[in-house]
Amino acid sequence: MADLRSKIKLLSSQPLPIALLATLFLPLTFGAVTGLALGWSIPAYVFLLILSVFGGVMAGYEHLTPITGFCRGACGATFFTTGVLGTHIAVGNPALVPLPEPLWILPVLNIIGGSLFGALGGWLRGKAEFVAAQ
């Protein structure tokens, strides 16, 4: 199996512009695209949600511990959900999948899920670092 540690650098080792791009711009932009899909295509929306789970775990993998991955996941999920809801509301297309009522439940659920996926990534990275040090 390929060593992901050599391919995915720690966020703390990245220059500030790259770190800001990874933590703010990418989740917000990906959320905006997902928000567009919410009103256009159910399969595309579901695919993008599945991809966001993978992205959350990989973002967490840029950290050495589950707790820092958890924080990264919470941050990413906040910007992702802002992009989803902001774009969806701005465009005004009806949602093709039911959204929770009241709507504030969606960010809460996404932040909880994103935090857990980020923590999983941090745990996987910590475990990989520990095994490599043996």
C-alpha positions in Angstrom: 0.0 0.0 0.0 1.3 3.5 -0.9 2.5 5.6 2.0 0.1 8.5 2.1 2.4 10.3 4.5 4.8 11.2 1.7 1.9 12.4 -0.5 -0.2 14.4 2.1 1.9 17.0 3.9 1.1 18.2 7.4 -0.9 21.4 7.2 1.5 22.9 9.8 4.3 22.5 7.3 2.5 24.4 4.5 3.0 28.1 3.8 0.2 30.4 5.0 -1.4 31.0 1.6 -1.6 27.2 1.0 -3.0 26.6 4.5 -5.7 29.3 3.9 -6.6 27.9 0.6 -6.9 24.4 2.0 -8.9 25.4 5.1 -11.1 28.2 3.8 -11.3 28.5 0.1 -11.6 24.8 -0.9 -14.4 23.8 1.5 -16.3 27.0 0.7 -16.0 26.5 -3.0 -16.7 22.8 -2.9 -19.8 23.6 -0.7 -20.9 26.1 -3.3 -20.7 23.5 -6.1 -22.6 21.1 -3.8 -25.2 23.7 -3.2 -25.8 24.1 -6.9 -26.1 20.3 -7.3 -28.7 20.3 -4.5 -31.1 22.1 -6.9 -30.0 20.4 -10.1 -29.3 16.7 -9.7 -29.8 14.2 -6.9 -27.1 11.8 -8.1 -24.6 14.7 -8.4 -25.5 16.0 -5.0 -25.2 12.6 -3.4 -21.9 12.0 -5.2 -20.5 15.3 -3.9 -21.6 14.5 -0.3 -19.8 11.2 -0.5 -16.7 13.0 -1.9 -17.0 15.5 1.0 -16.7 12.7 3.5 -13.5 11.5 1.8 -12.2 15.1 1.8 -12.9 15.5 5.5 -10.9 12.4 6.3 -8.1 13.5 4.0 -8.1 17.0 5.6 -7.8 15.3 9.0 -4.9 13.3 7.7 -3.0 16.6 7.4 -2.8 16.6 11.2 -1.0 14.3 13.7 -3.7 13.8 16.3 -7.4 13.1 16.3 -8.1 16.3 18.3 -6.5 18.6 15.7 -8.1 16.6 12.9 -11.4 17.1 14.8 -10.9 20.9 14.8 -10.0 20.9 11.2 -13.1 18.9 10.4 -15.3 21.3 12.3 -13.7 24.3 10.4 -14.0 22.6 7.0 -17.6 21.5 7.7 -18.5 25.1 8.7 -17.2 26.6 5.5 -18.6 23.7 3.4 -22.1 24.1 4.8 -21.9 27.8 4.4 -21.2 27.3 0.7 -23.9 24.7 0.3 -26.7 26.7 2.0 -25.5 30.2 0.8 -25.4 29.1 -2.8 -28.6 27.1 -2.7 -30.5 30.0 -1.1 -28.9 32.6 -3.5 -29.8 30.6 -6.6 -33.3 29.8 -5.3 -33.8 26.4 -6.9 -36.0 24.1 -4.9 -34.0 21.4 -3.1 -34.3 18.0 -4.8 -33.7 16.2 -1.5 -35.5 17.1 1.7 -33.6 19.4 4.0 -34.1 19.2 7.7 -36.6 21.6 9.4 -35.6 23.9 10.9 -32.8 24.5 8.5 -30.2 25.3 11.3 -30.1 21.6 12.0 -28.1 21.0 8.8 -25.0 23.0 9.8 -25.1 21.3 13.3 -25.2 17.8 11.7 -22.6 18.7 9.2 -20.2 20.1 11.8 -20.6 17.0 14.0 -20.0 14.7 11.0 -17.1 16.8 9.6 -15.5 16.8 13.0 -15.7 13.1 13.3 -14.4 12.5 9.8 -11.5 14.9 10.5 -10.7 13.1 13.8 -10.6 9.8 11.9 -8.1 11.3 9.5 -6.0 12.6 12.4 -6.1 9.2 14.1 -5.1 7.5 10.9 -2.2 9.9 10.4 -1.0 9.5 14.0 -1.2 5.7 13.7 0.8 5.9 10.4 3.4 8.1 12.0 3.7 5.7 15.0 4.1 2.7 12.7 6.7 4.4 10.6 8.7 5.4 13.7 8.9 1.7 14.8 
